[in-house]
Amino acid sequence: MPAFNPQEFTEKQVVNIRKLVRNEKALVAVSGGVDSTTSAVLTHRAIGRNLLCVILDNAFMREGEPQRVANLVSKPPIELPVKILDAQERFLNAFKGLGDAEEKREIFRETFYRVLGETAQKERCNILVQGTIKADIDETVGGVKTQHNVLEQMGINTTERFGFRVVEPLVSLYKHQVRMVARHLRIPSEISERQPFPGPGLSVRVIGEISASKLDSEKRATAIVEENFTIHKPSQYFAAILDSKMVSYARATHIRESAARLFNVPLGDVSLKVFKAKATGVKGGRRLYGEIAALRIQTAKGDLYNPPISRLISLQAKIVTENPSLTRIFYTIKESPQERPYVVALRAVETTDFLSAKVTALPWATLNKTADETLEACRNVSAVYYDVTPKPPATIEME
């Protein structure tokens, strides 16, 4: 198979977009990620002023992100014409009472495209351009999880339902190929090399129901993780937040015994918690909504034990193989002495296609620093964990 040629792809797609759009106006929602921005730049080259770029502020972006993205994409060398749409209240109202991951994805998709459909009608745009890539379709059609931007491939008639037809310039590419195209287009490295961010934003990193305080702490934890993990250059890294409520687990003692044997510590120095909240995983190529377990090992002095990450990954493999209901294993980094309503999980992985991923063996100095700063900034968080589960059996995102 010949090597991917970003210049050749760009030239063909500009011609193709021009044919698909013709003399009509098109709308594109730019998130600041590489997929949507690359789609926007390709389309802008093809149809110029007939493209309207919007940033949809849905309440689930990072702190200060809408304005930061607008400033970045409106400047040379790409100079996209962009404006911000404030839809925070509409999205937060739509999410009230929702806790199930798939329900949240479906509500996000419906609200997202309703807002864009109304905007398109107001601006007299009959076409929506979006940055769907091949991995989005593979995961949705394969049943791993529903990507919010996969529409026509799931039998959704966008013209009837939302009032526009969809153009997807990147649908044949994987993420690493999209980055190659972005570099060729001279898209700033802050975007071309940016780690992936889920379409539904932080809504899928707030596990269970979303409250204002929970979302606020997730945004703070996200900023801390991104500042501290960037130097290690994982493929993707983030924080997730969930309720600290626990449930009993019949095989807890067996799991503790496995950990005690592996690390040669007394059984009494190993504890296990299983959360009431659940997270998405993937086993046998299918999505599984499973349980989350958190391990804690202390030293003879009572300090939290910091074992090699590679050994924790090996233990994780044994645990999830013997306990199919578990989809994620966390390991305790830091705890607060006070009981608080939420806990935070840190995640960092290495991947090329995002269809599988390995856990990044981050230094304990980085993990401890990040956990300390998170507990200090998020006063409603009682513990910080590191997710040591690869994909599979876990998905990269928590929901």
N, C-alpha and C positions, 0 to 999 in steps of 0.2 A: 504494500500500500504506500503511495507517495506521501511525503511529509506534508503536513498542513501548511498552506501558504496564505498568510493573513492579507497580503496585498491582493492576491487573486480573489480571495473571498470578498474583500471589501468592494472591489470593482464590480463583481457579479451582483452583489446584494444591492448596491446603489441603483443599478439598472433594474433589478427585480422589484425593488420598492417603488421606483418611479412607475413601472408598469402596473403594479397593484393599486397604487393610490391614484394614479392618473392626475386629474386636475382638482381632486377633492381636498378638503382640509382634514388634517389628522391631529389626534391628541395623543400625547405620551406622558405617563406618570413617571417622574424621575425620583428615585429614592436616594441617590448618591452612591449606590452600589454599581459594580462594574457591568452587570447585565443590562439594567435599565438605561444607564448612561450611554453605553456602547450602542444600544438600539436607537437612542435619541440622536446621537451624533451621525450614525449611518443615515437615518431618515432625514435629518436636517441637510445633509449633503445632497440627498436625492430630491427633496421638494422645497427646501428653503423656507420662505415665510409662510408657507401653507402648513407648517408644523407649529402646534401650540404645546409647550412643555409646562407641566404643573408638578409641584411638590405637594403631595397630599399629607397634611399634618394630621395624623390619625390618633394621636396621644400615645402611641407605642414606639415612637422614635427615641433615639438617645437624647440626653439633655442638650438643648440648644441646636439640635441637628437640622431642623428645617432651614433656618436662616444660614447656617454654615454651608449647607449643600448649595443653596441658592447663590451665595456669594462665589462659591468655587466654580460652578458650572457656567455662570454667566460671564466669567472672565476669559481672556485669551488663554490657551489657543482655541478652545472649542466654542465659547461665546454662544451658548444656547439661550434663546428667549424663554425665560421661566418666571412663573409666579407661584406664590404659596396659597394653597386652599386650606383654611382652618376648618377641620371637621372633627376636632377632638370630642366635643360634647356629644355629637351624633354617635361616634364609635363607642364611647364609654356607656352611653345609655343602651346601646344595642347589646353590650356584654353583661349587663346586670343580671346576676343570678346564674351565669353560666360557669360550669366547672370542668365539663368534659372536653378533652383536647380536640376531638373531631368536631364537636358542636361549635367550639370557638373558631376553628378554621373555617367552617361553613358560614358562620355569621360574619366573620371578617370578610370573606369573599363576597357575600351578598351585599354588605354595606359598602365595601370598596367599589364594587362595580356599579351600584346604584348612584353613588356620588359622582363617579366618573361619567356615567350615562347622562345624568342631569347636566353636568358641566359640558359634555359633548353637544348636547341638544342646545344649550344656551349659546355655545360658541359656533354652532352649525358645523360641527365635525362629525362625519359619518364613519370615521375609522379610528380605532384605538391601536396604537403600536405598543407592544410590550416585549420585555426581555426574557420570555420563556426560553429555557435551554433544555437540552436533551435529558439531563438528569431529573429535571422536574417531571417530565412526562414518564420516564422510566419508573420513578417512585410512585407516582399516582396510579398509573395503569397497572403496575405490579402489586398494588394494594399495600405498600409500605406506609404511606401517609398521603393525604390529599393536599397537594400544593395548590395554593389559592389561585394561581394564575393559569392553571390547566383547565380550559373551558371546552373548546370545540372537540378536543380529543376525548372528552367524557360525555359527548353528546349534547352539550349545551348550545342552543341556538342563540348566539349573542345578539343578533339583529332583532329577533323577536323579544328577547328578555330584557336587554339593556339599551337597544337602539343604535348599536354600532357593529361593524364587522372588525375582526381582529387581524392584524398583520404582525408576524413574529419573525424578525430577521435572523435570530440566533438559534432557532429551534433545532438545528442540526448539529449544534456544537456542545461540547462539554466545557466546564469552567476554565480549564487551562488554555483552551483554544480561544475562548472569549477574551482572556487576558492578552493573548497575542494580538488579537484584532485591536483591542483598546490601545496597546502600545503603538501599533502602527498608525492609529488615528491621532496619536499624540495627546491622548487623554491623560490628565495629570496623574502621577503615581499614587497620590492620595486616594484615587478612585480605582485605577487599573490594578493596583496591588492590594486593594482593601479586602479584608477578610469578608466572607459572605455574611449577610444579615438576612434573617428570614423575612419573607414577604409580609406576614402578619406582625412583624416587628417583635417587640418585647412581650406581646400578648401570649406567645408560646413559650416564653421563658418565665412567666408568672404561672406557676402550676396551680391548677384549681381556680377558684373564684378570684376575680381581680378587685381589690379594694384600692383606694387612693394611697393609703400608707404602704401597702405592699408594692404597688407599682413605683412609688417614689423610692423605696429602698432598692428595688431592682435597678432603677436608673443610676443610683449612687454606686451600687456594687459593680455595675457594668463599667462605669467610668474608671473605677479602681483597677479592675481586672485588665482592661484594655491598656491602661498606663503601665502596669507592671509586667504583663505577659508579652508585650510587643517585642521586647529585646530578644526573646527566644524564638520568635518567628514561627509559631505553630501555624498550621493551615487555617484553623479556626479556634477561637477561644472566647469564652463568655462566662457570665454568671447567671444562675437561675435561682428563683426563690420559691419556697413552698411552705405550707403550714407545718409546724413542728409536732402535730398530733401523731401519736403512735398507735399501732395495733399489736396484738399478741401474734406470735409466729411459732407454729408447732415444732419446727426443726431448728429453732434458734440455738439450742445447746449443741446440736450436731455441727452447725456452722462455726460456733465458737471453738469447738474442739479441733476442727480442721485448721483454724487460724493459730491456735495455741501450739499445735504440732509443727506447723510450718515455721513459726518464728521461735520455737523452743522457749515459750513463756508459760507461766502458770495459767490455768483456765480462768482463775479469778481476775487475771489482768486483762481479759478480753471481754468486751461487751458488744452487744448487737441490738440495733433498733430497726424496726420495720415501720415505715411511714404509712399513714392512712392514705395519703396522696399517692397516685400512681403515675407512671410515665410510659411513653411509647418505646417499644423495642421492636426488633425484627428477628424472627427465627423461621428458618425454612423459607426465606424469601417473602414472608408475610408479616404484616404489622401485628404486634401483640401489645396490649395495654396491660402492663404488669407491675409488680410490686418493686419498691425501692428499699434496699437494706443499707444500713450505715454501720461500719465496723469502727471500733475504738480499741486501741491497745496501749496500755500504760507501762512505763518502766518500773523497776523495783523502787525507784525514788518517787513514783507517783506522777512523773511527767508523761506527756503524750509521746508515744514512740514514733519516730520518723524512719520507717524502713525504706529500702530501695523501692522505687515505683515499680520496677520490673517484677519484683516479688509480689507486690500487691496485685498486679495484673494477672500473674499466674494463679494467685489465690482466687481472684474473681472468676477466672475460667472454671476452676473446680466447683465453686459455689453455684454458678448459674447452670452448669451442666447437671449437677445433682439436685437442683431446685428450680425446675422449669417455670415456676410462677414468678421468679425474680427476673427482671430485665435490666436492673442497674445495681451496681455496688458502689457505695460511697466510702471514703475513708476519712476519719476525723482529723482535721488540721488544728482547729482551735475551738474552744468552747467558752461561753460566758457563765459565770457562777449563778446568774439570775435566769429564771424561767422567762422566756420571751416567745411571742406567737409564731415566729418564722425562723427558718434556717436557710442558708445559702449554699449552693453547690457550685463549685468552679469546674470548668471543663476546658480542656485543650487537646486537640487531636491533630494527627498528620494524615493527609489524604491527597490524592491527585484527582479523582473523579467524584468524590463525595458519595459514592455508592458503598464504599467500605472505608474504615478509618482506624488508625492505631492511636492509643493514648500517648500523649507527649510526656516523657519523663522529665518533668520540670524540677529544678533544684528545690530542695526543701526551704532554702533561704527565701526564695521567691514566694513559695506557697505560704510560709509563715508570715511574711511581711504583708502579703495581700489579705490574709485572714485577719491579722491585727487591725489593719486599716478599715476593713469591712465592718468588723464588730464596733469599731470606734464611730464610724460614719452612720451605721444603721442600728440605732438603739432598740429596734424591735426584733433584732436577729440574735438568736441564742447560740448558734454554732455555724461553723464554716467547714465544708467538706470538699474533698477532691473526688471527682467522678473517675473511677479507674476502669470503666467499661468501654471496650472498643465497639466498633460497628462492623458486623453484628456481634453480640445480640442487642446492643442498644442502637437507636438511631442517634445521629449527631445531636440534633436538637432534643430537648426534653419532652416536647409535645409535638 
